[in-house]
Amino acid sequence: MASRLCFNIGFLIVASVGLLHGAYAANTYTVGGDLGWIVPPNSSYYEEWTSQSTFQIGDSFVFNWTTGTHTATEVSTKEEYDNCTKTGIILVDAGVKVTFNENGTHYFLCSEGTHCEQGQKMIIKIGDGIAPSFAAPSLTAAAALSALFFSTLAIFFLN
């Protein structure tokens, strides 16, 4: 009986640690860091900035600019991004926060004048960058721990 109890408690601890290991606290990023969202000093600036972090579901991005007129325009495809196509969802106010709630790749550019052609554009990959093909039900860590705890208790008392 005591060995069964030790096994069940050990299982609960190992499973709990595994579930909590996947827990993630979302971050808020200021696009471009200290530079902000402006025409960059070189055309690879935003690519270099995004390569310094791994972005996850729930992360937010704040588009700030203090000088000039800019937009943060989200375009749909890599082709539109590469060609600086200036149609899409346009954020016109500085300080706008965008939060992503699923994996995917998002393309942003400035649609003012030739800002995009000068390098004011970036790709944000959330998670693996691949959008889900179906809506999978989500299970929070707390719900998973509760289910695990109560199922372990049931196993213990039924044995």
VEXZA-904089 format. One line per field, with one value per residue: x, y, z of N, C-alpha, C in turn. Coordinates in steps of 0.001 Angstrom, whole numbers. Layout:
VEXZA-904089
nX <- (X; ...) .
nY <- (Y; ...) .
nZ <- (Z; ...) .
caX <- (X; ...) .
caY <- (Y; ...) .
caZ <- (Z; ...) .
cX <- (X; ...) .
cY <- (Y; ...) .
cZ <- (Z; ...) .
end
This chain:
VEXZA-904089
nX <- (830; 1915; 3939; 2461; 1243; 3509; 4306; 2117; 2210; 4745; 4312; 2414; 3967; 5999; 4435; 3194; 5376; 6158; 3927; 3950; 6362; 5867; 4474; 4043; 4946; 3597; 5172; 5755; 6754; 8584; 8483; 11364; 12940; 14897; 15087; 12583; 9675; 10538; 11991; 14659; 18242; 19584; 18735; 18358; 17728; 15266; 14903; 17151; 16525; 14183; 15299; 16583; 14915; 12549; 9315; 6179; 2868; 496; 2249; 2857; 3102; 4300; 3920; 5780; 6442; 8101; 8718; 7919; 5629; 4096; 2984; 1737; 1334; -336; 259; -876; 661; 3917; 4828; 3479; 4703; 7455; 7255; 6500; 3750; 1119; -1357; -3727; -4367; -4282; -2505; -2621; -1949; 601; 1949; 185; -854; -347; -1507; -817; -2569; -2249; -154; 1745; 2732; 3432; 3294; 4584; 4639; 5617; 3408; 3800; 4992; 8188; 9040; 8861; 10367; 12800; 13412; 11687; 10106; 8941; 9047; 7120; 7308; 5279; 5546; 6032; 5611; 3709; 399; -2420; -4340; -6791; -9162; -8032; -8994; -8103; -6168; -5699; -2837; -3527; -6034; -5255; -3518; -5340; -7068; -5226; -4452; -6902; -7504; -5356; -5847; -8227; -7292; -5638; -7455; -9189; -7667) .
nY <- (-1191; 1260; 1554; 1909; 4352; 6022; 5739; 6923; 9576; 10326; 10145; 12183; 14433; 14426; 14652; 17125; 18908; 18615; 19715; 22349; 23194; 23869; 26217; 29679; 33033; 35805; 38295; 41827; 43666; 46465; 47514; 47433; 48126; 50488; 52226; 52258; 52430; 53425; 54868; 52845; 52779; 51033; 48644; 46090; 46256; 45737; 43037; 42010; 42817; 41292; 38762; 38414; 37474; 34981; 34682; 34176; 32715; 35000; 37059; 40595; 43474; 46719; 49474; 52172; 55575; 58678; 60778; 62182; 60880; 57828; 54455; 51312; 48761; 45826; 43296; 40605; 38536; 37071; 37856; 40329; 41707; 41615; 43133; 45556; 46176; 48308; 47880; 46790; 45925; 48828; 50471; 53509; 55125; 56012; 53926; 51836; 48663; 45345; 42087; 38646; 35642; 33096; 30687; 31788; 33679; 37033; 39970; 43164; 46575; 49964; 52182; 54720; 56968; 56170; 54593; 51825; 50682; 51639; 50068; 49952; 47693; 44509; 41043; 39066; 36173; 33995; 31574; 28580; 29795; 28836; 28918; 27540; 24824; 24105; 24740; 23969; 22659; 24374; 23744; 24883; 25276; 25179; 23884; 21447; 20527; 20288; 18276; 16175; 15901; 15163; 12814; 11242; 11047; 9587; 7166; 6355; 5996; 4093; 1869) .
nZ <- (0; 835; -1052; -3372; -2834; -2748; -5400; -6747; -5746; -6648; -9420; -9750; -9053; -11044; -13391; -12914; -12895; -15543; -16881; -15913; -16888; -19510; -19228; -19933; -19735; -21191; -23246; -23744; -26457; -27604; -30757; -32692; -30573; -28799; -30947; -32124; -34281; -37149; -40152; -40736; -39852; -41520; -44102; -43098; -40457; -38926; -39422; -38158; -35559; -34964; -35063; -32678; -30719; -29651; -30496; -28929; -28567; -27379; -26946; -27196; -29336; -29585; -31555; -31842; -32606; -32727; -34306; -37479; -40016; -39920; -40540; -39414; -41276; -41852; -44058; -46193; -47406; -48120; -50591; -50992; -48929; -49731; -52067; -51100; -51024; -50456; -49140; -46810; -43353; -41584; -39102; -37663; -35542; -33267; -30700; -30710; -29679; -30579; -30274; -30511; -30809; -31730; -33407; -36226; -39166; -39554; -41477; -41573; -42599; -43334; -44772; -45705; -48104; -49359; -47287; -46683; -48778; -47986; -45881; -43674; -42522; -41354; -40371; -38310; -36567; -34914; -32497; -34178; -36539; -38237; -39025; -37274; -38628; -37794; -35171; -32221; -29058; -26070; -23160; -20040; -17889; -15175; -15227; -16291; -14289; -12171; -13147; -13322; -10643; -9353; -10726; -9960; -7216; -7337; -8447; -6363; -4180; -5206; -5433) .
caX <- (0; 2794; 4652; 1486; 1105; 4737; 4253; 1120; 2725; 5845; 3711; 1807; 5032; 6634; 3479; 2998; 6553; 6089; 2909; 4370; 7509; 5345; 3803; 4785; 4455; 3668; 6017; 5400; 7941; 8523; 9031; 12595; 13672; 15063; 14888; 11151; 9180; 10881; 12874; 15845; 19545; 19958; 17556; 18216; 17587; 14143; 15186; 18101; 15823; 13313; 16092; 17120; 13905; 11598; 8015; 5235; 1448; 210; 3152; 2313; 4066; 3875; 4525; 5986; 7285; 7984; 8908; 7457; 4361; 4314; 1893; 2101; 367; -149; -98; -1254; 1569; 5341; 4961; 3094; 5767; 8649; 6979; 6015; 2362; 665; -2757; -3870; -4855; -3372; -2518; -2109; -1560; 1744; 1604; -789; -363; -920; -1257; -1080; -3096; -1999; 1049; 1577; 3711; 2770; 4131; 4261; 5440; 5114; 2844; 4073; 6041; 9101; 9578; 9020; 11509; 14010; 13642; 10747; 9216; 9449; 8281; 7007; 6897; 4787; 5745; 6740; 5299; 2688; -933; -3116; -5317; -8066; -9213; -7892; -9352; -6928; -6262; -4761; -2001; -4274; -7045; -4548; -3055; -6508; -7489; -4208; -4528; -8087; -7413; -4403; -6566; -9165; -6514; -5163; -8529; -9813; -6762) .
caY <- (0; 2425; 1714; 2439; 5764; 6683; 5779; 7920; 10910; 10566; 10395; 13504; 15441; 14432; 15190; 18548; 19629; 18621; 20672; 23705; 23533; 24480; 27483; 30782; 34377; 36608; 39490; 42966; 44171; 47719; 47201; 48149; 48467; 51923; 52986; 52366; 52110; 54543; 54444; 52400; 53198; 50120; 47891; 44818; 46553; 45048; 41602; 41735; 42994; 40136; 37537; 38368; 36934; 33980; 35208; 33123; 33057; 35905; 38198; 41831; 44337; 48111; 50256; 53555; 56509; 60010; 61794; 61829; 60195; 56413; 53527; 49902; 48129; 44381; 42736; 39201; 37529; 37390; 38583; 41718; 42244; 41811; 44177; 46752; 46449; 49179; 47680; 45844; 46526; 49937; 51077; 54851; 55851; 55493; 53327; 50762; 47357; 44217; 40829; 37481; 34560; 31783; 30632; 32320; 34642; 38318; 40875; 44568; 47576; 51325; 52499; 56128; 57262; 55068; 54061; 50376; 50428; 52003; 49066; 49997; 46549; 43375; 39802; 38546; 34765; 33590; 30129; 28011; 30598; 28173; 29103; 26260; 24544; 23889; 25330; 22930; 23138; 24623; 23312; 25689; 24506; 24972; 22854; 20176; 20095; 19864; 16981; 15208; 15711; 14409; 11451; 10523; 10719; 8506; 5935; 5982; 5508; 2923; 699) .
caZ <- (0; 925; -2319; -4323; -2489; -3206; -6869; -7164; -5435; -7590; -10733; -9689; -9066; -12367; -14367; -12630; -13370; -17007; -17319; -15591; -17729; -20726; -18942; -20547; -19441; -22410; -23212; -24580; -27140; -28340; -32071; -32984; -29351; -28529; -32189; -32391; -35628; -38023; -41242; -39998; -40362; -42605; -44545; -42378; -39027; -38286; -39511; -37073; -34295; -34706; -34901; -31317; -29804; -30124; -30116; -28590; -28474; -26272; -26965; -27767; -30012; -29564; -32640; -31382; -33345; -32125; -35343; -38817; -40211; -40207; -40293; -39303; -42161; -41948; -45360; -46067; -47949; -48259; -51859; -50731; -48081; -50565; -53060; -50395; -51369; -49370; -48784; -45708; -42116; -41295; -37771; -37952; -34330; -32524; -29422; -30866; -29236; -31312; -29585; -31363; -29995; -32329; -34231; -37569; -39648; -39795; -42268; -41329; -43305; -43276; -46086; -46022; -49089; -49687; -46032; -46799; -49661; -47243; -44841; -42553; -42635; -40574; -40292; -36945; -36519; -33603; -32361; -35321; -37718; -39051; -38450; -37125; -39681; -37138; -33832; -31210; -27727; -25242; -21778; -19269; -16968; -13932; -15475; -16471; -12966; -11396; -13669; -12938; -9199; -8987; -11265; -9108; -5988; -7651; -8589; -5036; -3334; -5808; -5315) .
cX <- (872; 3544; 3733; 1300; 2323; 4754; 3307; 1602; 3858; 5327; 3122; 2874; 5666; 5701; 3260; 4169; 6542; 5079; 3349; 5560; 7051; 4651; 4681; 4138; 4668; 4521; 5406; 6695; 7646; 9230; 10252; 13399; 13724; 14840; 13413; 10832; 9373; 11655; 14211; 17158; 20081; 18776; 17362; 17936; 16479; 14293; 16143; 17411; 14949; 14111; 16657; 16154; 13117; 10243; 7021; 3802; 1236; 1130; 2487; 3446; 3498; 4651; 4588; 6815; 7036; 8172; 8368; 6099; 4671; 3006; 2514; 1015; 657; -640; -221; -189; 3013; 5564; 4591; 4146; 7002; 8481; 6525; 4622; 1712; -834; -2813; -4440; -3841; -3590; -1868; -1642; -361; 1262; 582; -135; -1115; -522; -1650; -1447; -2992; -719; 748; 2695; 2968; 3763; 3671; 5191; 4830; 4638; 3022; 5212; 6863; 9710; 9810; 10250; 12841; 14265; 12709; 9679; 9817; 8476; 8306; 6506; 6525; 4879; 6552; 6448; 4221; 1347; -1621; -4154; -6692; -8008; -9182; -8318; -8102; -7205; -5237; -3975; -2758; -5322; -6387; -4053; -4216; -6968; -6508; -4288; -5711; -8074; -6430; -5050; -7529; -8436; -6085; -6285; -9243; -8953; -6641) .
cY <- (1252; 2642; 2287; 3930; 6544; 6801; 6874; 9337; 11273; 10889; 11792; 14600; 15549; 15040; 16681; 19373; 19703; 19621; 22099; 24142; 24238; 25810; 28637; 32097; 35229; 37855; 40588; 43541; 45540; 47455; 48074; 48536; 49970; 52781; 53233; 51999; 53342; 53996; 54090; 52877; 52282; 49202; 46565; 45020; 45725; 43532; 41198; 41843; 41780; 38861; 37388; 37754; 35838; 34421; 34061; 33648; 33915; 37103; 39390; 42676; 45742; 48849; 51712; 54338; 57895; 61120; 61282; 61152; 58771; 55665; 52174; 49173; 46640; 43916; 41225; 38191; 38019; 38182; 40056; 42421; 42569; 42973; 45493; 47169; 47172; 49100; 46630; 46563; 47574; 50456; 52446; 55612; 55188; 54932; 52220; 49444; 46264; 42946; 39672; 36293; 33186; 31853; 31206; 33283; 35901; 39274; 42308; 45460; 48937; 51687; 53968; 56237; 56038; 54444; 52553; 50032; 50753; 51070; 49094; 48936; 45409; 42212; 39341; 37112; 34432; 32072; 29614; 28766; 30009; 28303; 27743; 26078; 24260; 24524; 24205; 23476; 23330; 24182; 24106; 24795; 24213; 23877; 21488; 19651; 19604; 18481; 15890; 14891; 14834; 12997; 10621; 10142; 9560; 7177; 5444; 5357; 4288; 1680; 220) .
cZ <- (0; -382; -3393; -4095; -2978; -4731; -7336; -6893; -6386; -8977; -10788; -9769; -10439; -13409; -14157; -13135; -14891; -17534; -17063; -16429; -19006; -20490; -19426; -20165; -20690; -22190; -24071; -25132; -27741; -29660; -32349; -31762; -29140; -29773; -32448; -33827; -36505; -39219; -40591; -40625; -41467; -42907; -43814; -40884; -38365; -38367; -38390; -35715; -33987; -34486; -33488; -30307; -30481; -29602; -29950; -28580; -27224; -26210; -27650; -28333; -30055; -30651; -32187; -32386; -32782; -33143; -36666; -38821; -40631; -40043; -39996; -40078; -42215; -43310; -45223; -46450; -47986; -49544; -51686; -49881; -48924; -51538; -52431; -50857; -50198; -49127; -47700; -44512; -41677; -39878; -37921; -36723; -33673; -31193; -29507; -30472; -30001; -30580; -30492; -30493; -30636; -33147; -35603; -37912; -40053; -40449; -42046; -42139; -43067; -44679; -46470; -47027; -49451; -48430; -46109; -47643; -48986; -46048; -43655; -42764; -41832; -40613; -38846; -37047; -35089; -33530; -33524; -36611; -38601; -38346; -38338; -38226; -39108; -35758; -32810; -29857; -26893; -23821; -20993; -18326; -15673; -14107; -15618; -15126; -12109; -11839; -13249; -11451; -8824; -9559; -10449; -7785; -6214; -7766; -7212; -4206; -3918; -5701; -3906) .
end
